[in-house]
Amino acid sequence: MIGWMYILECSDGSYYTGSTNNLERRIIEHSSGEGANHTKRRSPVKLVYWEEYPRIDYAFYREKQVQGWTRKKKEALIKGENLMLPELAIAYRDKK
């Protein structure tokens, strides 16, 4: 079963990261207030990024990985600035 990891931008500028096996349906759910609690209080939402995977568990794993990222790192991913991702993964205390 195909899966997607996706990032939504909420009306307050926050990001919501999720995964699903039906991206179109899930975006409709978020937009109509049937999605996650985070998006219910922050509608409307806009799909700003997605990745497709051959299996839903791969998408779920990626969701959990991206959820742990900083806002700056998520924004680099959204903008396609992949070369910035390793640098943004370095802990502040480890930067020289």
C-alpha positions in Angstrom: 0.0 0.0 0.0 1.3 3.4 -1.0 1.9 6.0 1.8 2.7 9.7 2.0 4.5 11.8 4.5 3.2 15.4 4.3 3.7 18.8 5.9 0.8 21.3 6.3 1.2 25.0 7.0 -1.5 26.1 9.4 -3.2 29.5 9.6 -1.0 30.5 12.5 2.2 29.7 10.5 2.9 26.5 12.4 3.7 23.2 10.6 1.9 19.9 11.0 3.6 16.7 9.9 1.6 13.6 9.2 1.4 10.4 7.2 -1.4 8.7 5.4 -2.3 6.1 2.8 -4.7 8.6 1.1 -3.3 12.1 0.8 -6.3 13.7 -0.9 -8.7 12.4 1.7 -6.5 13.3 4.6 -6.1 16.9 3.4 -9.9 17.2 3.1 -10.2 15.9 6.7 -7.8 18.4 8.0 -9.5 21.2 6.1 -12.9 20.3 7.4 -11.9 20.1 11.0 -11.9 16.2 11.1 -8.1 16.0 11.2 -5.7 16.2 14.1 -6.3 18.5 17.1 -3.5 20.7 16.0 -5.1 21.5 12.7 -8.6 21.7 14.0 -7.7 24.9 15.9 -5.5 26.3 13.1 -7.6 26.2 9.9 -7.3 26.7 7.1 -4.3 24.5 6.3 -2.2 24.4 3.2 -0.2 21.4 1.9 3.4 22.7 1.5 5.3 19.4 1.1 4.9 15.7 0.6 6.9 12.5 -0.1 5.5 9.3 -1.6 6.6 5.9 -0.3 5.9 2.3 -1.5 4.6 1.4 1.9 2.7 3.3 4.6 5.1 2.2 7.4 7.9 3.9 5.5 5.9 7.1 5.4 5.1 6.8 9.1 8.8 6.3 10.0 9.6 9.4 7.9 6.8 11.4 9.6 8.3 10.6 13.1 11.8 11.6 11.9 10.6 15.0 10.4 8.4 15.7 13.5 11.5 15.8 15.6 13.2 18.4 13.4 13.5 22.1 14.1 11.3 24.6 12.2 14.4 25.8 10.3 15.2 22.3 9.1 11.5 21.7 8.1 11.6 24.9 6.1 14.8 23.9 4.3 13.1 20.6 3.4 10.0 22.4 2.2 12.1 24.8 0.1 14.1 21.9 -1.4 17.3 23.2 0.2 18.6 19.6 0.8 22.2 20.7 1.1 21.3 22.6 4.3 19.8 19.6 6.1 23.0 18.1 7.5 24.1 21.5 8.8 20.8 22.1 10.5 21.0 18.6 12.1 24.1 19.7 14.2 23.2 20.5 17.8 23.8 24.2 18.7 26.3 23.3 21.3 28.4 21.3 18.7 28.6 24.2 16.2 32.0 25.8 15.9 
